[in-house]
Amino acid sequence: MGLLDDRRWEGQIWRDGAWCAGRGGAREVLEPATGKVLGTIGLASADDVADAAEAAAKAQPDWAAAPFHERAAVLRRAGDLLHANAPEIEDWLVREAGSIRPKAAFEIAVSAAECYEAAALPSHPYGQLLATADPRLSMARRRPVGVVGVIAPFNVPLILSMRSVAPALALGNAVVLKPDPRTAVGGGAVLAALFEAAGLPAGVLQVLPGDAVAGQAVVEAPAVRVVSFTGSTRAGRAVGELAARHLKRAHLELGGNSAMVVLEDADVAAAAGLAAWGSFFHQGQICMTTGRHLVAQPLVEEYVAALAAKAEALPVGDPATDQVALGPVIDAVQRDRIHSMVESSVGAGATVAAGGRYEELFYRPTVLTGVSADMPAYAEEVFGPVAPVLAFDSLDEAVGLAAATSYGLSLSVVTTDPLGALELCERIPSGAVHINDQTVNDEAQIPFGGVGDSGTGARFGGAAANIEAFTDTQWVTMRRTPAVYPF
């Protein structure tokens, strides 16, 4: 039997080690490709969140006190269980999130790697000796923060939940996870069932799908000391402001409008291949999506033709039944937003070189040319399969265009001169730089995060970032005998 086959999660939330009804009601799990109801999930109310946070706080000290190798073993078993149950989890990611199968398989592989990387954290050195002017031993050590609140989005639900849940647990914290209700199985129920099967003690992980009210309750819960949020910049600002009001750390991984800069010496066919993946992977619903194509003027015509040909050739359809490159966008609200931005840009003078149309939730990969920097599809994060192309005449102009955004998540440069590209990238603020690759890249062991409106820096991935994110520094001194003071 698979992790979710017993359907105990049907219409339920995972609170204090048991499936139970949420006081926020229930919601149908819909398949975007067909509109079919796949099941129901429970919804948490603000009271559910408050109760779950208190239960997590009670369970956390025993988990933190467990021998480090026991915590590591739970994380390793979770990674193994992801691989063992990959076909079942893949089906949910395909049907619930509209993922094509290679994307779903990638999610499982990276999420398992997140567990294995996290399993190394409990045995990582957790302190250092400090110099002191007094006759005493002085040290700094890292301690679990207690309860971590994780708010995860719909687009890559398994990875974007796991990359915070796994390291937070490994470092001795309890976790309250609020997945997006649109993908509450792949981004929530899977993790609850997975860690239960891996032997995580009851109460250490709470899984509470819910709306914005539940998300606010996660931030406000007194027991939650750190909030890890992935989502839009607009929502991230609200989370950051609320966390600051409650004197809590908030780690924010937000939106982007990442540029691919194609220099005059680039191979156009290779650049168009990178661009198609960067802009159209998972229907463009990725924070790192290549949202702006800056192309040297002599290459623009050839580049647009090559990218448009690729876009027109890509199959779009139901990833559960067909071999397709793009599945559906998540819902009609997202589809209509994408189309509105395309139409507004065309109304302002852009030309559709490919796509620009949809059927139901299936939006065709779209290439826009004749774009100016103030058009919505170029200036804003579309979060859809849209590739606006803008020409530049000099390297200085390319730098100016790439840097002229409030975002700073990922940057790509395509060229035959990688060292020259690295010098170019030093002039463009970005959390990640990929030379001769596209903008959508992720690995479990690397520090990841954006600058500017894309977030609060590298707060995910890698031992240093995870330890900084999910522990507090405690100063400890020891004397052989009590100190003596003047009074």
N, C-alpha and C positions, 0 to 999 in steps of 0.2 A: 504493500500500500504506500502511495506517495505521501508527501508532507501534508497536502491539503485534501486528499481524497475522502477523508471521513466527514468533511463539511461541517465540523464542529464550529468553524468560524462563521458559518452562515448567519447573517444578521447580528453579529456579535462584535464586541471589542475585547482586547486582551488586557485584563486588569488584574493585577495582583496574582498572577500565575493561573488564571482561569478565563475561559471564554464566558462572557456575560453580556446581557443586553445593555446597550448604551442609552443613557437618558436623553440623547439627542435624536432618537428615532433610528431609522434605517434608510438606506439608499440602494437603489438598483446598481449593479455592476454592468455597464453597457459596453458592447463591442462597437467601437467607432466605425468599423468597416461595414457592419450590417445593421446596426441598431438593435441587435439581439440582446436580450437580458441573460447575462452569464450567471447571475446569482444576486445576493444582497450582502451588504456589509453594514455593521452597526456604526452609528455616529455618536461621538462623545459630546456631552454637554460640558459647560464650564465646571460644573460640580464634579463630573467624572474626572476631569483633568486634575482638579484640586485633590480629590481623594487618591488618585493614582500617584500624584507627586508625593503625597505623604506616605503612601505605602512603599514607594521606591526609596524614600529617605530612611525608612525603618529597615529595609532589606540591605541597604548599601554597606553599612559597617562590617557585617559578617563577610560580604563578598570582598571588600577591600582587604580584610584580614586573612582571606584564604591564601595559602602558599602560592607563590608566583607561578609555579609550574602547573597548578590546578587551573588557574585562570587561563594560562596559555593553552592548556589542553582543550578547554571548552572552545576557544577560538579556532584551534586546528580542526576539531571535530565539525564545527560549523562550516568551515571551508570544504572539508571532505563531503559533507552532506549536500552542499550546493552542487558539487560535481555528480554525486550519486543520484540526485533528483533533477538533474538538468533538463531532461525532456519535459517533465511536468511543469517546471518553472518557466521554461522557454515558451510553452504553449500559452501560459497566462500572460507573459510579456507581449507576445504577438497579438493575442486577442483583446486584452484589456487596454494596452498602451498603443496599439497600432504599429508595433515594431516589426520590421522585416526580420527574418530568422537570423541572419548574420549579426544584426544589432543585438537581438536578444541573447544570442550565444556569447557575444562580447560582454554584455552586462554580467552574465553568470561568471565568466572567467575572471573579470576584473573584481567582482564582488568576492569571489573565493580568494583572490590574491590579497584583497583588503583584509580578509580574516587571517591569512597566513602572515602578512606583514604585522598585523596587530598582535599576533601571538608572540612576536619577538619583543614587544614592548615591556611586558612584566619583568623580564630579566635584564632590561636595559639599565645602565647605571643611573641612579635617581638622585644623585647629590654630588656635592664637592666640598672639600675642606677649604676654609677661608682664612686668610691672614687676620690676626687679631693682635692688638697691642697689650691685651690683658693676659694673665696666666690662666688660660682656659682653652678648651677645644671649641672651635667655631665652625659651623657647617651650614650649608644651604641644602635642603632636600625638597623633592617634589612630592606633593600629597594629592590624592584625588580631590576634586572640587566637591564631590558629593553626588548631586543629581544633575545630569545634563539634559536639557530639552533640545530635541532635534525636530525641526520642521522641514519636510522634504517635498519636492515638487513632483509633477506628473510625468515629465518628459523622459527621464532616465531613472525610473522609480527605485529599482533595486540598488544600483550603485550609489545614488545620491542619498539614500537612507544609510546604506552599509558603511560608507566612507566616514561617517561620524559615529554611528552606533558601535562598530567593531573596536576602534581605538579607545573610545570612551569606556566601554566595558573592560577592555584589556587592562586599562590603567586603574581599575578598581572603582569606577563610578557606576551608579545606576542610571538608567536612561528612560526618559519619557519621549516616545516617538509619535509625532503627528504626521502621518502621510497625507498627501492630497487625496481627497475622497474619490477622485476620478480613477486613481490607480492604487486603491487601498489594499488590493490583494498582492500585486507584485511588489509594492513598496511598503507593505505593512504586515499582512497576514503571513506572508512567506517568512519574514524575519521572526515573527512570534513563534511559528511552528518550528522553524529551523533551530532557534536557540533553546527552545524547550527540549527538542530531541538531542541537542548537543550537551544537555545537562546543566544549563544555566539555572541557578536557584530561582524559585518563584519570587516574583516581585521586583527583580533586578531590572527587567525590561517590561515596560508598559507600552502597548500599541493602541493608539487612540485616533482613528480617523475622525476628521471633523472639519468644520468651516473656519472662517476667520475668527469667530468667537472662541472656538477651541484653541486656535493658535494664540490668541491674546491671553487666554488662561494659562497656557504653557509658559509664556514669558512672565506673567504676573505671579505664578505660584511661588510662595516664599521658599519652598524646598529646592527649587530649580535655581542653580547658581550660575550656570553658563548656558547660553542659547546658541545653537548651531543652526543657521538658517540658509537655505538655498532657494532662490526664487527671483522674482523681478526686482528691479531697483526700487520701484515705487513701494512694493510691500516691504522690502528690506529697510527702507528709511523708517517706516512705521515701527518695525521690529526693533531697530536700533534705538529710536527715540524712547520707546517704551522700556527697553532694557536699561537704558541710561537712567531713566526716572527711578528704576528700582535698584540702581547701583549694581548691575550685572554685566558681565562681559558678553558681548554678542559677536559671533564670528559670522560674517556675512559674505556669501558668494552669490553675486547678483548678475545682472544682465550684461550684454556686450553688443558691440557692433564692430566686429573685428575686420581688419583690412588684410587683403592679399595684395602685395605690391609686385607687379610683374615688370621687371626691368627690361631694357631694350635688347639685352643680350640673351634673354630667356628663350628656351625651346617652347614655342607656342602650344604644340600638341601636348607636351608634358604639363605645361601650366594649366591648360584647359581640363586635363584629367584630374589634377589636384583640385581645381576650382569646382568641378561638378560634385566631387565628394564633400568638399568643405561647405558648399551652399545647400546641397540637396539631401545629405545624410539625415535620416529620420525626419524627413519633410521640413528640414530647417529648424526643427524644434530643439535646438541645442544652444546653450549660452555662448559657446565658442564658434558657432556657425560663421562662415565667411560671409559677412554682410555687406562688404564694400570691396569692389574689384578695381584697383587702381592700376592702370595699364599704360605703359609707355606709348606715346602717340603713334609711332610708326607701326606698332603691333595691333592696334585696337581693332581694325577691321577684320584681320585674320583671327584674332582672339575671340571676338564676338561670334563670328561664323562657326568656329570650332566648338565653343561652349553651347551655342544654340543647337547645333547638330546633336551634341550629346544629350542635351535636355529633351529634345524631341524624340530621341530614340529610347529614353528610359521608360520602362513599363511601370505603370501606376495601377494599383489594385489591392485586393484583399490579401494580405500577407499570410493568412491562415490557409488559403486554398491555392494561391498562385505564386509563381516565382517572379517577384516584382522587386523593383529598386526603391519605390516609395509606396508607403501605405497611406492610411487616412491621417489627417490632422485630428487632434483630440476631440474637438467638438465644433458646433456651428458658430459659436461665438468667436473662436480662434480663426476659423475659415473666413468669416465675414470681415474680421479685422485685417487679415492678410489682403483680401481682395480690395478692401477700401483703400489701403495704402498703395496698391498697384494702380488702381484706377485714378487716385489722386495724382500720382506721379505722371501717369499718361496724360491726364488733363493739363498738367503743368508743362508738357512738352516731351516727355520720354517716349520711346518707341519700344513696343514689345517685339523682341527678336525671337522669342519662343515662349510658349505657355500663356500665362495670363488668364487662364480659364479653369473651371472646376466642374465636377459632377459630384453631387452630394458632398461628402467630406474629403474627396480625392482632389487635391489641388495639383495641377500640372507644374513641373519644375519650370521656372520662369526666368528669362533673361531680359533685362532692360538695358537699352542703349540710349544715347542722347540724354544722359542723366546730368543733372546739376546738383551741387552739394546741398541745396536747400529742399530737395524733393523728399517726401516722407519715406519712400522705400530705400533711400540712401542715408538720410540723416537720422532715422530712428531704427530701433531694433524691431525687425519685422516678425521674427520667430516663425518664419515660414520659408518655403523653398523658392526664394527670390534672390537673384544675382544681379544687382545694379552695377553697370560698368561705367567708369569715369576715366578719361584720359589725362595724362600729365606730360609736360614738355621737358622737365628737368628734375634732377634728383632733389633739389631743394623744394620744388613744388610737390613732389611725391611725399617728402617728409612732412611738409605743411599740411597736406590733405590727410595723411594717415594720422597725424597728431591732433587734427582739428575735431575732436570728439571728447565728450565728458567721460566716455568709457575707456577702459584699459585692461582688457582681459587677455586677448591673444593676438599675435601678429605673425604674418607670413611674408616672406620675400622669396621670389623665384628668380634665379640668376645663375650665371656660370662663374661668378666671383663670390664665393661664400664669405671670405674675409671682408670684402668690401661691404657685403650685406650686413655683416655683424656691426661694422662701423656705422652703417645707416641706422640700424635698429637702436643704437645707443642714443639716438636723437628722438625716439618715439616711445613715450611711456607705455609699458605693457607688462602684465604679469607673466606672460610666456612669449617666447619668440621661436618660430620654426622656419629655418632657412631651407629652401627647396622641399618644403612640405606645406600642407594646408593647415588651417587653424584649429581643427578639431583633433586634439590629442590628449590622452590621459593614461597614466599608469599609477598603480597603487602606491609605489614607493617614492613618488616625486612630490615635492611641496607644490601645492596648486592654489592659485587665487589671483584676483585681479586688483588693479589700483583704480583710483578715481571712483566713478559711479559703478564700477564693476565689483566693488567690495573692499574688504579691509585687509587685503594682502593674503599671503600664503598661510592659511589656517587649516589646510587639509592635506593629508598625505605626508609621508616621510616621518621618521622618528622625531626629528627636532620640532616640526610643525605640530604634530599630534601631541607631544608632551607639553609643549607650550600652550596648546589650545585647551587641554582637558585636565590639567593639574594646576595647583597653586604652589608657589615657592614659600617654604617655611624656614625661618632662621632658627637654629638650635645652638645653644652654648652649654658647655659642661665644665665645672670646676671641681677640683679634688676636694676642696673645703669651701664652706660658705664665704662669700665675699664680705668685706668689712667696709662700711661707709662712715662719713663724718658724723652722722646722727642717725 
